[in-house]
Amino acid sequence: MPDDIPIFVPYLGPEVEAAALEAIRGGWIGPGPVTTRFEAEIARVCGVGEGGADRRVVATSSGTAALHAANLAVGIGPGDEVIIPAFDYVAGHQAVSMTGADLVLCDIEDATWGADPASIERLITDRTKAIVLVHFCGVPARTDEILALARARGIRVIEDAAHAFGTLDHGRPIGSFGDLTCFSFGPVKIVTSLEGGAVITGSADEEDMIRSLRVLGIDSDVSAKYQRARDVQYDVLRQGYRYHLGTISASIGLAQVALLDTFIANRRSYCQRYAAAFADLDAIGTQDTDWEGVSPFEFVMRLPDQETRDSLMKHLRELGVGAGKAWIGAHETTFYRDCRRDELPVTEAVSREALIIPLHSVMADETVERVIDGVRSFFVGS
Ligand SMILES: *Cc1c(COP(=O)(O)O)cnc(C)c1O
């Protein structure tokens, strides 16, 4: 029996090991110049500063921290409403409820599995202060349309781009345009810094706020000096959090970003191979993409119904091929069941019909073939 193929495998090769060791030997664990270098690399990947656009990157301790800080930087709090897809990772929902604001749940659309602009529009009230988008599995949501409808009403848009580091939307990197864009560099993400995240914003005020929020509300300039000379005067400006990113994490993140082009090219080619291998199987649907320009996070199939999804999942697991479900809608959880919401037919269908199969940054040919054979054998026998 060959080894099981997990759904996710982090790339932890020699470059990553060397970066971790170098950081440890450097003797400084807290945030510092390596964190600043990681921010500069995130900026490079996301096209920040290209075309003269003045945008900024702030690294954080996780994607959840990035989303929470982004919500706070927009000024969200009790009494406000934030429209967010019911189909998001729990972290996106929690980042809103942490502020005390009310979540309002919109549906997703069939094509991208991202927020449906028409559903968002139906939910807007004069309490709406922000809209959250998710670029599911790296496939861009309909950002331009949603930005346009938000800007017409003075509402900020927060992109949960945890799946989309390195994705191009109409040729522009995600993070190079828009309002606030949040990334995750957590354990399963395409680039991992063990734990980590980042916010990109085009607003200097929001940047200052996020820099202060991530160091316990301390005036951010002072906190940098405070590491070295403990006699510096500091001020506490607001309620803050411990959301900074340390040197060892940033060093691992830098080693990973250096490999990102290869990771993306590999993942894209595996997605395209899966799609070609399943093209004759009418039961298998995917997001509407050819993966060109996409930095693919997961390969997710949509089956005709829950029963087929569950049987295929069981079949794959018996063959040692990892397979898992996608998210359930927030309205199906205890904590968020009473949120105001639109009708959520696509969310409900996708959460029952979606199946995630293995996608890694580096996969052997035989591994890709085993996944393909596993799926095909369910439909056409082996
Ligand atoms: C991973 C993820 C997050 C949270 O990021 P962490 O780094 O795990 O805190 C948020 N949203 C989505 C869509 C994610 O996949």
The ligand as an SDF file (V2000), in Angstrom:
LIG
                    3D

 15 15  0  0  0  0  0  0  0  0999 V2000
   -6.3800   30.8020    6.3120 C   0  0  0  0  0  0  0  0  0  0  0  0
   -7.5270   31.7210    6.1160 C   0  0  0  0  0  0  0  0  0  0  0  0
   -7.7800   32.7950    6.9800 C   0  0  0  0  0  0  0  0  0  0  0  0
   -7.0610   32.9940    8.2900 C   0  0  0  0  0  0  0  0  0  0  0  0
   -5.7150   33.0380    8.2180 O   0  0  0  0  0  0  0  0  0  0  0  0
   -4.8290   32.5210    9.4660 P   0  0  0  0  0  0  0  0  0  0  0  0
   -3.4450   32.8610    9.0490 O   0  0  0  0  0  0  0  0  0  0  0  0
   -5.0750   31.0450    9.5790 O   0  0  0  0  0  0  0  0  0  0  0  0
   -5.2700   33.2500   10.6740 O   0  0  0  0  0  0  0  0  0  0  0  0
   -8.8040   33.6600    6.6650 C   0  0  0  0  0  0  0  0  0  0  0  0
   -9.5570   33.4860    5.5740 N   0  0  0  0  0  0  0  0  0  0  0  0
   -9.3610   32.4620    4.7290 C   0  0  0  0  0  0  0  0  0  0  0  0
  -10.2070   32.3720    3.5070 C   0  0  0  0  0  0  0  0  0  0  0  0
   -8.3630   31.5270    4.9800 C   0  0  0  0  0  0  0  0  0  0  0  0
   -8.2000   30.4990    4.1530 O   0  0  0  0  0  0  0  0  0  0  0  0
  1  2  1  0
  2  3  1  0
  2 14  2  0
  3  4  1  0
  3 10  2  0
  4  5  1  0
  5  6  1  0
  6  7  2  0
  6  8  1  0
  6  9  1  0
 10 11  1  0
 11 12  2  0
 12 13  1  0
 12 14  1  0
 14 15  1  0
M  END
$$$$
